[in-house]
Amino acid sequence: MSDLLPQELRILVAVVETGGFSAAAAALGLTQSAVSHSVRGSEAKLGAVLFERGRSGASPTPAGERAVGHARRILRLYEAMRAEARGAGRDGGRDTLQGVLRIAAFRSAALHLLPPALERLTARHPGIRPEVRVVREIDAGTAGEVASGRADLGIATLGGSRDAAPPGLLTGVLAQEAYHLVHPAGHPDPRSLPLMDWDENCGSYTRAWWRAQDWIPRATVKAEDDAMVLTMVGRGLGMAIMPELSLREATEAVEITGLGPRGPMRQVGYVTTAEAAATHTVRALIRELRSERG
């Protein structure tokens, strides 16, 4: 069985990202028949149907989703090969790191954990061009971005029952954070307030702890994200239990109270692939993220 060629991989990715054969052809400067022929050839080589064709376009089958994830990652390796070959030994015999570095991170990590690490990274290696996407840490989350080939590295929550990384990914812990009670400043009885939460909150870390607390109400008020929760708490609309990264945006309108040594904790870390972890740019970013922890 023949392997797929780079151009065939690019066509598969383009069909998914544009939503159809015609749009992929326009994006790549090809004819629609050339794209259709290439996709049929890829399906024959792989022995699987990769796309459902319809009047509204083409949508990937489960096999197609997996194939396109691998295609993105393989194409990224081609890019890394070119960048590292060009940078080898340029600076007095040392490697010069260059090229795009794609990162996915949940909101508070993108705001507070990444910027100092990227500042140091780009100061040392001006040829690196970071591209950061904020991804909600629900469903596949940032780990899913890495698994699908959309990101070289993700900043994710690790260790919870619903946060296990997809098979084949590498993870490393960057920080361990405590959760705290956040309530309106000066409120005489904050535990009497409704509990506020957001979908992205790491419930797998706190759920068992919450069940053991008889003072926490069952009914919750849902907000879009942690920043909205902080704003609403500051307005006196409720209390919340939030991790430390989210609390870096706290204002004087809220008070923060510890939950004791047995309070819930979460781990924040990186997620990447084995092949990306072998590239100089990803290794350099991991070093900077680890030094931020130190």
NORKA-V524850 format. One record per residue. N is the residue number from 1. RES is the residue in one small letter. SS is DSSP state (H for helix, E for strand, C for the rest). NEAR is the number of other C-alpha atoms within 8 Angstrom. D_FIRST is the distance of its C-alpha to the first C-alpha in whole Angstrom. Layout:
BEGIN
N | RES | SS | NEAR | D_FIRST
N | RES | SS | NEAR | D_FIRST
END
This chain:
BEGIN
1 | m | C | 3 | 0
2 | s | C | 4 | 4
3 | d | C | 5 | 7
4 | l | C | 8 | 10
5 | l | C | 6 | 12
6 | p | H | 7 | 16
7 | q | H | 6 | 17
8 | e | H | 11 | 15
9 | l | H | 13 | 16
10 | r | H | 11 | 19
11 | i | H | 13 | 19
12 | l | H | 11 | 18
13 | v | H | 11 | 21
14 | a | H | 12 | 23
15 | v | H | 13 | 23
16 | v | H | 12 | 24
17 | e | H | 7 | 27
18 | t | H | 8 | 28
19 | g | C | 12 | 28
20 | g | C | 12 | 27
21 | f | H | 12 | 25
22 | s | H | 8 | 28
23 | a | H | 10 | 29
24 | a | H | 16 | 26
25 | a | H | 13 | 26
26 | a | H | 9 | 30
27 | a | H | 8 | 29
28 | l | H | 8 | 26
29 | g | C | 6 | 28
30 | l | C | 9 | 26
31 | t | C | 9 | 26
32 | q | H | 10 | 25
33 | s | H | 6 | 23
34 | a | H | 9 | 21
35 | v | H | 13 | 21
36 | s | H | 9 | 20
37 | h | H | 8 | 17
38 | s | H | 10 | 16
39 | v | H | 11 | 16
40 | r | H | 8 | 15
41 | g | H | 8 | 11
42 | s | H | 10 | 11
43 | e | H | 11 | 12
44 | a | H | 8 | 9
45 | k | H | 10 | 6
46 | l | H | 6 | 8
47 | g | C | 6 | 10
48 | a | C | 7 | 13
49 | v | C | 9 | 16
50 | l | C | 12 | 17
51 | f | E | 9 | 20
52 | e | E | 9 | 23
53 | r | E | 7 | 25
54 | g | E | 6 | 29
55 | r | C | 4 | 32
56 | s | C | 5 | 32
57 | g | E | 9 | 29
58 | a | E | 13 | 25
59 | s | E | 10 | 25
60 | p | E | 11 | 22
61 | t | C | 10 | 21
62 | p | H | 7 | 21
63 | a | H | 10 | 18
64 | g | H | 11 | 18
65 | e | H | 11 | 21
66 | r | H | 9 | 19
67 | a | H | 9 | 16
68 | v | H | 13 | 19
69 | g | H | 12 | 20
70 | h | H | 10 | 17
71 | a | H | 13 | 17
72 | r | H | 14 | 21
73 | r | H | 11 | 21
74 | i | H | 8 | 18
75 | l | H | 11 | 20
76 | r | H | 9 | 23
77 | l | H | 10 | 22
78 | y | H | 8 | 22
79 | e | H | 9 | 25
80 | a | H | 10 | 27
81 | m | H | 8 | 25
82 | r | H | 8 | 27
83 | a | H | 11 | 30
84 | e | H | 13 | 31
85 | a | H | 7 | 30
86 | r | H | 7 | 33
87 | g | H | 11 | 35
88 | a | C | 10 | 35
89 | g | C | 9 | 38
90 | r | C | 10 | 40
91 | d | E | 7 | 43
92 | g | C | 5 | 45
93 | g | C | 7 | 42
94 | r | E | 8 | 41
95 | d | C | 10 | 38
96 | t | C | 12 | 38
97 | l | C | 13 | 36
98 | q | E | 13 | 35
99 | g | E | 10 | 33
100 | v | E | 8 | 33
101 | l | E | 11 | 33
102 | r | E | 12 | 32
103 | i | E | 13 | 34
104 | a | E | 15 | 35
105 | a | E | 15 | 38
106 | f | C | 13 | 41
107 | r | H | 9 | 44
108 | s | H | 9 | 46
109 | a | H | 11 | 44
110 | a | H | 12 | 43
111 | l | H | 8 | 47
112 | h | H | 10 | 48
113 | l | C | 11 | 45
114 | l | H | 10 | 43
115 | p | H | 9 | 46
116 | p | H | 9 | 47
117 | a | H | 12 | 44
118 | l | H | 11 | 43
119 | e | H | 8 | 46
120 | r | H | 9 | 46
121 | l | H | 13 | 42
122 | t | H | 11 | 43
123 | a | H | 7 | 46
124 | r | H | 6 | 45
125 | h | C | 10 | 42
126 | p | C | 10 | 43
127 | g | E | 9 | 39
128 | i | E | 13 | 37
129 | r | E | 10 | 37
130 | p | E | 9 | 37
131 | e | E | 8 | 36
132 | v | E | 9 | 38
133 | r | E | 8 | 37
134 | v | E | 9 | 39
135 | v | C | 10 | 37
136 | r | C | 10 | 39
137 | e | C | 11 | 39
138 | i | C | 7 | 38
139 | d | C | 4 | 35
140 | a | C | 8 | 32
141 | g | H | 11 | 34
142 | t | H | 16 | 34
143 | a | H | 14 | 31
144 | g | H | 9 | 29
145 | e | H | 13 | 29
146 | v | H | 16 | 28
147 | a | H | 12 | 25
148 | s | C | 14 | 24
149 | g | C | 13 | 24
150 | r | C | 11 | 27
151 | a | C | 11 | 29
152 | d | C | 13 | 29
153 | l | E | 14 | 32
154 | g | E | 15 | 34
155 | i | E | 15 | 37
156 | a | E | 14 | 38
157 | t | E | 12 | 40
158 | l | E | 12 | 39
159 | g | C | 8 | 40
160 | g | C | 11 | 41
161 | s | C | 6 | 39
162 | r | C | 5 | 38
163 | d | C | 8 | 37
164 | a | C | 8 | 34
165 | a | C | 10 | 31
166 | p | C | 8 | 28
167 | p | C | 4 | 26
168 | g | C | 6 | 24
169 | l | E | 11 | 27
170 | l | E | 9 | 30
171 | t | E | 9 | 33
172 | g | E | 7 | 37
173 | v | E | 10 | 40
174 | l | E | 11 | 42
175 | a | E | 8 | 45
176 | q | E | 9 | 47
177 | e | E | 11 | 50
178 | a | E | 10 | 52
179 | y | E | 14 | 53
180 | h | E | 12 | 57
181 | l | E | 12 | 59
182 | v | E | 13 | 60
183 | h | E | 15 | 63
184 | p | E | 15 | 65
185 | a | C | 9 | 67
186 | g | C | 5 | 71
187 | h | C | 7 | 70
188 | p | C | 4 | 72
189 | d | C | 6 | 70
190 | p | H | 10 | 66
191 | r | H | 8 | 65
192 | s | H | 5 | 67
193 | l | C | 9 | 64
194 | p | C | 12 | 61
195 | l | E | 13 | 58
196 | m | E | 14 | 56
197 | d | E | 13 | 52
198 | w | E | 11 | 49
199 | d | C | 9 | 45
200 | e | C | 8 | 44
201 | n | C | 8 | 46
202 | c | C | 9 | 44
203 | g | H | 6 | 46
204 | s | H | 9 | 44
205 | y | H | 11 | 46
206 | t | H | 10 | 49
207 | r | H | 8 | 49
208 | a | H | 8 | 51
209 | w | H | 10 | 53
210 | w | H | 8 | 54
211 | r | H | 7 | 55
212 | a | C | 6 | 57
213 | q | C | 7 | 59
214 | d | C | 6 | 62
215 | w | C | 5 | 63
216 | i | C | 8 | 60
217 | p | C | 8 | 60
218 | r | C | 5 | 57
219 | a | C | 6 | 57
220 | t | E | 9 | 55
221 | v | E | 8 | 55
222 | k | E | 8 | 52
223 | a | E | 11 | 51
224 | e | C | 8 | 49
225 | d | C | 9 | 48
226 | d | H | 12 | 50
227 | a | H | 8 | 52
228 | m | H | 9 | 53
229 | v | H | 14 | 54
230 | l | H | 10 | 56
231 | t | H | 8 | 58
232 | m | H | 10 | 59
233 | v | H | 16 | 60
234 | g | H | 13 | 62
235 | r | C | 8 | 64
236 | g | C | 9 | 65
237 | l | C | 9 | 63
238 | g | C | 13 | 61
239 | m | E | 16 | 60
240 | a | E | 12 | 57
241 | i | E | 10 | 55
242 | m | E | 12 | 53
243 | p | E | 12 | 51
244 | e | H | 10 | 52
245 | l | H | 9 | 50
246 | s | H | 11 | 51
247 | l | H | 8 | 54
248 | r | C | 7 | 54
249 | e | C | 6 | 55
250 | a | C | 9 | 58
251 | t | C | 6 | 61
252 | e | C | 6 | 65
253 | a | C | 9 | 65
254 | v | E | 13 | 63
255 | e | E | 10 | 64
256 | i | E | 8 | 61
257 | t | E | 7 | 62
258 | g | E | 7 | 60
259 | l | C | 10 | 59
260 | g | C | 5 | 60
261 | p | C | 4 | 58
262 | r | C | 5 | 57
263 | g | C | 9 | 55
264 | p | C | 10 | 52
265 | m | E | 11 | 49
266 | r | E | 15 | 46
267 | q | E | 12 | 44
268 | v | E | 13 | 42
269 | g | E | 13 | 39
270 | y | E | 13 | 36
271 | v | E | 16 | 32
272 | t | E | 15 | 29
273 | t | E | 13 | 26
274 | a | H | 9 | 25
275 | e | H | 7 | 24
276 | a | H | 11 | 27
277 | a | H | 10 | 29
278 | a | C | 8 | 28
279 | t | C | 9 | 29
280 | h | H | 9 | 33
281 | t | H | 10 | 34
282 | v | H | 13 | 33
283 | r | H | 10 | 34
284 | a | H | 9 | 37
285 | l | H | 11 | 38
286 | i | H | 9 | 38
287 | r | H | 8 | 40
288 | e | H | 12 | 43
289 | l | H | 12 | 42
290 | r | H | 9 | 43
291 | s | H | 7 | 46
292 | e | H | 9 | 47
293 | r | H | 7 | 47
294 | g | C | 4 | 49
END
